[in-house]
């Protein structure tokens, strides 16, 4: 189970054990990480699980697919490294991953 660090907008860190095969969104919800609303339950249709991937991890995480990219485009708080956490599957290679949670989900 890789350890993932979620950092809230105020700098509060939450280091969680994430189950392989689950989404990053599920890891956050299962560990009560604040700021991940996940209104659609992980269907890539609401963008309320927005996270910003730390620069060091962007190549490993990869770029969003077309549908995710379209959802992210609706968010005025989008960053270059923005991703929807429901679209990032947890795997061993993500040990130590750092993502930031925005103050508000759109």
C-alpha positions as CSV (number, residue, x, y, z in Angstrom):
1,X,0.0,0.0,0.0
2,X,1.7,3.2,-1.2
3,X,1.8,6.2,1.1
4,X,0.3,9.3,-0.5
5,X,0.5,12.8,0.9
6,X,-2.5,15.2,0.4
7,X,-1.7,18.8,1.3
8,X,-4.7,21.1,2.1
9,X,-4.7,24.7,1.0
10,X,-3.5,25.8,4.5
11,X,-0.5,23.4,4.4
12,X,-2.1,20.7,6.6
13,X,-0.7,17.3,5.5
14,X,-2.5,14.0,5.4
15,X,-0.3,11.0,4.8
16,X,-2.5,8.0,3.9
17,X,-2.0,4.4,3.0
18,X,-3.7,3.9,-0.3
19,X,-5.0,0.6,-1.6
20,X,-3.6,-0.5,-5.0
21,X,-6.2,-0.5,-7.6
22,X,-8.4,2.1,-5.9
23,X,-8.5,5.7,-7.2
24,X,-6.7,8.5,-5.5
25,X,-10.1,9.9,-4.8
26,X,-11.1,6.8,-2.9
27,X,-7.9,6.9,-0.9
28,X,-8.7,10.5,0.2
29,X,-12.4,9.7,1.0
30,X,-11.5,6.4,2.9
31,X,-9.0,8.4,5.0
32,X,-11.3,11.4,5.6
33,X,-9.0,13.9,3.8
34,X,-10.9,17.2,3.7
35,X,-11.5,19.0,0.5
36,X,-12.2,16.1,-1.8
37,X,-16.0,16.4,-2.4
38,X,-16.4,13.7,-5.1
39,X,-20.0,14.6,-5.8
40,X,-20.3,12.2,-8.8
41,X,-18.7,9.3,-6.9
42,X,-15.8,8.9,-9.3
43,X,-17.5,9.0,-12.7
44,X,-15.4,11.9,-14.1
45,X,-18.5,14.1,-14.4
46,X,-18.2,16.8,-11.8
47,X,-14.5,17.8,-11.2
48,X,-15.0,18.0,-7.4
49,X,-12.1,15.8,-6.7
50,X,-9.6,18.2,-8.3
51,X,-6.0,17.9,-7.1
52,X,-2.7,19.5,-8.2
53,X,0.0,17.0,-8.6
54,X,3.5,18.0,-7.3
55,X,5.9,18.9,-10.1
56,X,8.2,15.9,-9.3
57,X,5.3,13.5,-10.0
58,X,3.7,14.8,-13.2
59,X,5.6,12.5,-15.6
60,X,4.8,9.4,-13.5
61,X,1.1,10.4,-13.2
62,X,0.8,11.4,-16.8
63,X,-1.6,13.7,-18.6
64,X,-5.4,13.6,-18.4
65,X,-7.4,11.8,-21.0
66,X,-9.8,13.8,-23.2
67,X,-12.9,13.5,-20.9
68,X,-10.9,14.4,-17.8
69,X,-9.3,17.3,-19.6
70,X,-12.7,18.7,-20.6
71,X,-13.9,18.5,-17.0
72,X,-10.8,20.3,-15.8
73,X,-11.3,23.0,-18.4
74,X,-14.6,24.0,-16.6
75,X,-12.6,24.8,-13.5
76,X,-11.3,28.4,-13.2
77,X,-8.8,27.1,-10.6
78,X,-7.1,24.7,-13.0
79,X,-3.3,24.5,-12.9
80,X,-0.9,23.0,-15.4
81,X,-0.6,19.9,-13.1
82,X,-4.3,19.6,-12.3
83,X,-5.9,16.2,-12.3
84,X,-9.1,14.6,-11.1
85,X,-8.2,12.3,-8.3
86,X,-10.9,9.8,-9.5
87,X,-8.9,9.3,-12.7
88,X,-5.6,8.3,-11.0
89,X,-5.4,4.7,-10.1
90,X,-3.2,3.9,-7.1
91,X,-0.2,1.6,-7.8
92,X,3.1,0.8,-6.1
93,X,5.0,3.4,-8.3
94,X,3.0,6.1,-6.5
95,X,4.8,5.5,-3.2
96,X,5.5,9.0,-1.8
97,X,3.2,10.9,-4.2
98,X,2.3,14.4,-3.2
99,X,-0.8,16.2,-4.3
100,X,-2.3,19.5,-3.2
101,X,-6.1,20.0,-2.6
102,X,-7.5,23.4,-3.5
103,X,-9.4,25.4,-1.0
104,X,-12.6,25.1,-3.0
105,X,-13.9,22.5,-5.4
106,X,-15.9,23.9,-8.3
